[in-house]
């Protein structure tokens, strides 16, 4: 009886199952397909020799990672940039959602929400070109405002390491905080309105309602978002950095992903680049597990 029922359900739902196939194929081809290439991290890989003909050297590349100062600097850059992004991408949508929640006019609220969400859909190729243009130290929009309008000296934002980090973090927050705001607005929509009614009956004004009802009930979602973001502590945004950086800011702006790209595709050091990528993947996996456990412990969040 159960088998007959299952067959009948499959007949009705096979179009839905077939919709999963394209995404599954992409996952298999681009995520699981390249995994055998991990063995390059333990070889002195030569393209003409292939996997079977290249010499096995064990953990030599991982010892090089620990020894090279360039690699240590790249890991530190990744950690700093990713940490700043996580902090500001959590704080900015949290505060903005609270501010937007206080707006009484629904039409205005929806318009603002749509406007801040739009940059999320723009490619870093486009945004990178825009930033390169407006931050150009010779005639860029920002430079003209600073020099002609404020009487300041021009700043080479994308040629100075410290300014480069600021631009990377600020532009990434501007692009993505609208998406993060949706999460917190959804959490705000789930707050029981009777709590506010009871607070009004007790004489609480809007500020006290915010401090004693809204923020405490929104904190669990903030904890979930923040702890799960720890898994991305080594993902500082390849697309963004790749489209903005240059050799002048390698010391402050080069991250693991761009370093792997240069080592493998530009310098031909396939084995060493694979070892760096594998090192990053292992550390990221550990951080994801830790973040999931923290989210479960402090916010009772679980996937299964």
HELIX and SHEET records of a PDB file:
HELIX    1   1 UNK A    2  UNK A   27  1                                  26    
HELIX    2   2 UNK A   28  UNK A   32  3                                   5    
HELIX    3   3 UNK A   33  UNK A   42  5                                  10    
HELIX    4   4 UNK A   50  UNK A   53  1                                   4    
HELIX    5   5 UNK A   60  UNK A   67  1                                   8    
HELIX    6   6 UNK A   69  UNK A  101  1                                  33    
HELIX    7   7 UNK A  106  UNK A  118  1                                  13    
HELIX    8   8 UNK A  119  UNK A  121  5                                   3    
HELIX    9   9 UNK A  124  UNK A  134  1                                  11    
HELIX   10  10 UNK A  141  UNK A  144  1                                   4    
HELIX   11  11 UNK A  145  UNK A  149  3                                   5    
HELIX   12  12 UNK A  161  UNK A  189  1                                  29    
HELIX   13  13 UNK A  193  UNK A  201  1                                   9    
HELIX   14  14 UNK A  206  UNK A  209  1                                   4    
HELIX   15  15 UNK A  210  UNK A  214  3                                   5    
HELIX   16  16 UNK A  215  UNK A  229  1                                  15    
HELIX   17  17 UNK A  230  UNK A  232  5                                   3    
HELIX   18  18 UNK A  238  UNK A  244  1                                   7    
HELIX   19  19 UNK A  247  UNK A  249  5                                   3    
HELIX   20  20 UNK A  250  UNK A  253  1                                   4    
HELIX   21  21 UNK A  256  UNK A  261  1                                   6    
HELIX   22  22 UNK A  262  UNK A  266  3                                   5    
HELIX   23  23 UNK A  270  UNK A  299  1                                  30    
SHEET    1   A 2 UNK A  43  UNK A  44  0                                        
SHEET    2   A 2 UNK A  55  UNK A  56 -1                                        
END                                                                             
